[in-house]
Amino acid sequence: MTLPFAAEAAACREAQLAWSRRPVAERLKPIRELRHLLVERAEEIIATVGAEIGRPPVEVIASELLPTAAAMKFLATRAESILKPRAVSWRPLWLMGSRDTVHRRPWGIVGVIGTWNYPIFLNVVQIAHALAAGNGVLWKPSEMAPRTADLTSSLFRAAGVPEGLLQTLPATREGGAQLAEAEVDHVVFTGSDRVGRKLAARLGERLIPSTLELSGIDAMFVLDDADVTLAARTAWFGLTLNRGQTCIAVRRIFVHRSRLAEFQSVLMPLVEAAPPMRLANGIEVRPTVSLDPAAERPVCREASFSPMAAIVPYDSIDTALSLAAAIPFGLSASIFSRDTERAKRLAERIPSGSVIVNDALASTAHPGTPFGGRGASGWGVTQGPEGLLAMTDPQVVTVRKGSFRPHVDDAVKPDPATIPLLRGLLTASHGRGLGAKLRGAFEMIRGVRRRT
């Protein structure tokens, strides 16, 4: 049976073999060029994204171009040191004479199933990380942003990515499922948890590793000592950025009951005065904030891609954390408090991929930090050193000098003295206290003498 995208995978595999042999510094040349092209073709990008999914210029510049260019700069300046082989300096006594080096080898072909809500930033960064690590890429763009996908492909070509290395597949809805059946070595998917579960199941059957960035129902915690005005204005930003079509949008706002009225007095006028917002599917909606909803209400439990959130008052932070933990998603969260040490201690108790103190959303685009979720929000990370390393598979290369191989000798000709030698080595290396270690050393020496 012919696998989907067989011709594209074959061409990509051939190009990738040559690409992976290039030094990292050489693989970064297209990344550097792409960074400059984002500036030089900014107006074209702004116009295309705006026409296709309705994002205004200010959002395209702030949440697409700036973070993408920063991510390219991060790769250009840091990727070589992140990917360089790592010598392992420490070794146990029984491996004396060995020299171990950990190399980061590319997976081979990385399948990227792209998204539409941030069509430049999310797609370009994932593709660039895969290429910098030495992989080839089969990219299935979203069917909702095909023109932006064509533009993105042209940017990579203009940047000097070799022919065949990046294969842009048809932007169709069924293309994602087909890519899961293709000859790929790793898959990166950004999308809903519903689709992510199906994809993970199929990839698991094929033993293909994956990075899944899935849905979120992100929580904001407004503590009793918070700057409530800042918190409310930030909640509005987190609710309406990209018209709520953001996986890390603010959805659940836990406000200490003593500050509830003040918080509502700032946020609700913004909600009530807001005009309808047109979503990418053409539907117009008004921003909606529910007050004190029951915990089982859909707004508190189901991922949505629209400007909708809920305010949940609480009396103790333990109650707020318990309500938040009842939801299996864990992509990002935010905490508002004038006491940053208190906020950082609270962050330890929140099971999410990132926690932001006194802000929301913006800092998750930092090119030097990983981004990913927990629970129903997926696994693995993109961005930062961790995201780059996720595009590789570690390989240990061990070189052993000399000819002393007691384990080999004992396999060829068993020696009873091996047992006290090994017992002495165990005690000398790991016994409790100096006395035990000395007794182990003497036993090990006696074992060596018996063998010789």
Protein Blocks (a to p, Z undefined) as FASTA:
>chain_A
ZZehklmmmmmmmmmmmmmmpcfklmmmmmmmmmmmmmmmmmmmmmmmmmmnopafklmm
mmmmmmmmmmmmmmmmmmmmmmpccddfbdcfklghiacddddddfbiacddddfklmml
mmmmmmmmmmmnopacdddddfklmmlmmmmmmmmmmnopaehkaccddddfklmmmmmm
mccfbdcddddfklmmmmmmmmmmnopacdddddddddddddfkbcfklmmmmmmmmmmg
gghpafkbcfbdcddfklmmmmmmmmmmmmmmpccdddfkopacdddddehiafkbmklm
pccddddddddddfbfklmmmmmmmpmbdfbccdddfblklmmmmmmmpccfbdcehiah
jlmmpmkbccddehjnogcjeejjklmmmmpccddddddehjbdfklmmmmmccfklmmm
mmmmmmmmmpgcjklmmmmmmmmmmmmmmmZZ
